[in-house]
């Protein structure tokens, strides 16, 4: 929820935004942004696009995201 732009903070935040949008499709970009400390909808859109691109080109990232999503879904 912080405003930090450091990669060690911003990348996990982008992953979380991507997962929120993917796991709860009825949330708007604005609602996801608001949940992350008032981020703009374009910030959420950028995060989703960046992570989707990373997943498409990086097997390790894809496996990590699949594992995270599986863990989140099993906790429901």
N, C-alpha and C positions, 0 to 999 in steps of 0.2 A: 504493500500500500504506500510505500515511501516514494520519494521523488528522486532517488538516486539514479544516476545514469551509468554507474559502474557496471561493467559487463557481468561481474559475479552476482549482481542483484537484478539487472534488467533482463538477462536471458531467462532465468527461472520465472520471472514475472510474465514474460512473453509466452513461455510454455504454459503457465497457469491460465492465461487468457485464452490461448488456443484450446486447451482442454475444456474450459468453461463453455466456450462457444460450441465446441463439438459435442459435449455431453448434454448440454441444455440448449438445444437449438431454438427454443422459443424465446430465449433472451435476445434482446436487441444489442447491437454493438454499444450503444449508449449505456444500457443497463450494466453490461460487463465492465465498461470503463468506470462507471460510478462505483462499482464494487471494489475496484482497484485504486481507490483514492481519488476519484474524480478525474480519471484520465479521459481524454477526448475520444470520440468514436473512431476517429482516423488512426489513433494510436493503437486501438484494438485491432482494426483492420490490418494495419502494418504488421503487428505481431503475428496475426493469423497467417498472413501471406508469407512472412519470413520463416515461420516454423514449418509451414506446409512445404516450402521450397527446400528447407533443410531435411525434412523427412523424405522427400522425393530423391534427393541426391546423396544421402548419407545413411548407410545401413545401420550404423550404431545408434544414430539419433532415432531412426524408425523403431528399432528394438526397444530403446529406452522409453519412448512414448507409448508403445504398445504395452509395455510392462506397467507403466504408470496408469494407463487407462484401465487395464485389467484389474489392478489393485483398487482403483477408485470404484469400479463397477461392482466388485465383490464386497465392498464395504456398505453398499446400499441396502 
